[in-house]
Amino acid sequence: FTGYKMVIEGPFDVDLSLEPSLSAAGIRLEPDIDGVRPYLSSIGLVYLKVALKPLLLGRIVIKKLVVDEMLVSVVEQEKKKDAESQPSRLPPNFIIPILESVSLQNIQLNTMDKS
């Protein structure tokens, strides 16, 4: 679908309680076998806890989000002349989650111009 694969090298845990949570460590998004696309991202640790009742009612309430040791590489593509006429890439019924507690630590963003 994207040309990238996700690799999780560290512990991965899912808790299906009244406040479901997910934690994972050593996450990488890498180019698929063809290797044409650039390296994209790595995350040392991610922890996510959601509220169950709103989730069952179709709302996403993130009680806690922790991201640590994140590296993101962005490659800027050449802009098309008709960029204003590009349709939105969001699905029509996209739900924006409610975030109650967010902790972002040791985040690094690298940008590269393809031209």
KAWO-V526478 format. One record per pair of residues at least 12 apart in sequence whose C-alpha atoms are under 7 Angstrom apart, sorted by the first residue. I is the first residue (numbers start at 1). J is the second residue. If there is no record, write none. Layout:
((I,J) (I,J))
This chain:
((3,31) (3,32) (4,29) (4,30) (4,31) (4,32) (5,29) (5,30) (5,31) (5,32) (6,27) (6,28) (6,29) (6,30) (7,27) (7,28) (7,29) (8,25) (8,26) (8,27) (8,28) (9,25) (9,26) (9,27) (10,24) (10,25) (10,26) (11,24) (11,25) (12,24) (12,25) (18,52) (19,49) (19,50) (19,51) (19,52) (20,49) (20,50) (20,52) (21,48) (21,49) (21,50) (22,47) (22,48) (22,49) (23,46) (23,47) (23,48) (24,45) (24,46) (24,47) (25,44) (25,45) (25,46) (26,43) (26,44) (26,45) (27,42) (27,43) (27,44) (28,41) (28,42) (28,43) (29,41) (29,42) (40,72) (40,73) (40,74) (41,71) (41,72) (41,73) (42,70) (42,71) (42,72) (43,68) (43,69) (43,70) (43,71) (44,68) (44,69) (44,70) (45,67) (45,68) (45,69) (46,66) (46,67) (46,68) (47,65) (47,66) (47,67) (48,64) (48,65) (48,66) (49,62) (49,63) (49,64) (49,65) (50,62) (50,63) (51,63) (60,97) (60,98) (61,97) (61,98) (61,99) (62,97) (62,98) (62,99) (62,100) (63,99) (63,100) (63,101) (64,100) (64,101) (64,102) (65,101) (65,102) (65,103) (66,102) (66,103) (66,104) (67,103) (67,104) (67,105) (68,104) (68,105) (68,106) (69,105) (69,106) (69,107) (70,106) (70,107) (70,108) (71,107) (71,108) (71,109) (72,108) (72,109) (72,110) (73,109) (73,110) (73,111) (74,110) (74,111) (74,112) (75,111) (75,112) (75,113) (75,114) (76,112) (76,113) (76,114) (77,114) (78,115))
